[in-house]
Amino acid sequence: MINFRGDSALIHGAARLEAARVFYEDVLGFPLVRADLVEIGDRGCMKHFFFDIGNGQLLGFMSGEDVEGYPKDFDSGINKGLGLMPGVYHFAFNSDSLETLEATKARLQAHGVAVRGPVDHEGWSKSIYFEDPNGLQLECCHLTRAFVADDAVPRVRFRLERGTKQRRGVTGP
């Protein structure tokens, strides 16, 4: 196995970088640690911002809002543009406790962010789901137990029908 420490950075496009900066820095508490401007000839500057999300991990965003000819309004939520159902592409952050997960939900709601959950994933984790200002779906997840060998056995664990998730025959969000 290759010995990685994790991601160096996940980079994503943002149609509205300043809104993303406020959200990630002020709402989620991830400090902006690097802000690069990339000159694109005489057409303007791309912005490339990196946020420290903890444990040596960075989340980056690039924007060409100020670059001539760059799309000004695009769906940076990924799924819709690829014709996929919501949630296929999303970023998940690790929460160190259930208390932190609940506190994160309360903080997001206090800032006017719609939050779904916590959702119990069959006892192995609990998650909350929300979107950033650019429509990127995010998850904050707390692992509630260690994985066991049976977790790696493929089996139907969820069913989606008409926009609702069914878990073991119980319809829910």
N, C-alpha and C positions, 0 to 999 in steps of 0.2 A: 504494500500500500504506500502511496505517496504521502509524505508527512507534511500536510498543510496545517496552518494554524487557524484557518478560516478564510473568509473573503478579505481581500485587501480593500476593495471598494466595489459596490454595485453602482453603476452609472445609468441614469435614466434621463430621457428628454423631458423638458418642461416648457409648456407654452407660456406660463406666467411664473417666472423665476422668483420675483419679489414676493409673491403670495406664498410660494413654496418656502422661501427663506423664513418668513414670519411664522409659518406653521411649524416647520421642523425645529426652528430655534426657540421661538417663544411659547408655542403650545406643547410640543413634545420634549423640549429641553435639550435638544441636540445642538451643541455649539458649532457655529460655522468656524472651521479651522483653516480653510484655504479657499481663496477666491481668485481665480485666474481670468484674465481677459485674453482672448485669442483673436488677433487681427486677421480678418479675412480680406486681404488686399485693401482696396479702397471702399469696400462694401459695408464695413462696420466691424463690430467685435462680437464674437461669441462669448458668453459667460459660462464658466465652469466652476461650480461651487461644491465644496465637500463639507459634510457634517460628520462629526464624531458621534457614532451611535453606541460607543462603549466597547470595551475589550479589544481595542486596536482595530475595530471595524469602522469603515467609512461608507457613507451613502452620498453619492454625487449626482448632480443634475447639470445638464447642459442646456443652454437656451440661445437661440439666434434671434430673439425678439428685436434686437437693434441692428440686424444684418439685412441689407437690401436683398429682396428676393427670397428671403427665408419665410416659410409658412408662419403666419401670425396667430392662427387659431386652428390647432389640431388637437385631436383626442389623444392625450398622452396616457390614458388609462389602459392601453395596449389591447385588451380583449375585444372591444367593439371593432376596432380597426382591422383585426384579424378574423372577424366573424365568429368569435368564440363567445360562449356564455360567460357572464360575470364570474370572477373568482378564479378562473384558470390561471391567469398571471396575476400574482400579488406578492407583496413583500411581507414577511412575517418577522416580527421582533420578539425576542425572548424576554419574558417577565420572570423575575427571580422569586416571586411568591404570588399567592392568590390575593393577598392584601395589596400588593403593588398593581396587580391587574385591575382590581376594583378602583384603586386610586387613579389609575390611568383613565379608566372609563369616566370617572367623576370629573377629572381635569378636562378631558375632551368635551364632555357635555357642558361644562361651565364656559367653554369657549364657543359653544354653539355648534359643535360637531355631532352629527347623528351617529350613534353607536348601536350596533347589534350585538347582543350577548350579555353576559358570558354564555358561550355554547359549550356544553360538556361533550367531548369527543370520546365516548365510550369509556370514560374513566382514566384515560391515559393523559389527557390534557384538557385545558379550558382556554377558550379564546374569545376575544372581542374583535369586531370587524368595523372598519370605518374607511373613509376616503380622504385623501389629501386635496388641496384646492385645485389640483390639476386632474382630478378624477382617478388617480391611482389608488387601487384598493390596497388597504393595509390590514394587517392582523397583528395583534399582540397576544402571545400565547404563553401559558405556563404549563410545563410538563409536571403532571401530578404523580407520576410513577415512572420507574425504569421500564424500558422496553423488555419484553420477554420473547422467546423464540416464536411463539404463536403469533405475535404481531407481524412477523415477516411472511406469514402464510396468506397468499392472496385469497380474498373472499369478499362477497358483497357485504358491505357494512352500512351503506347509505343508499337511498333511492330518491331520485328527483322526479316529481310528477307535477306538471302544470305549475311550475314556479315555486313549489314547496318542497322542503326536504323531509323525507320520511326516514326515521331511524327505528328499525325493528318494529315497523307497523304503526308507529306514532307519528302523526303529522306535526311538523313544527317549522319554525323560521329557517 
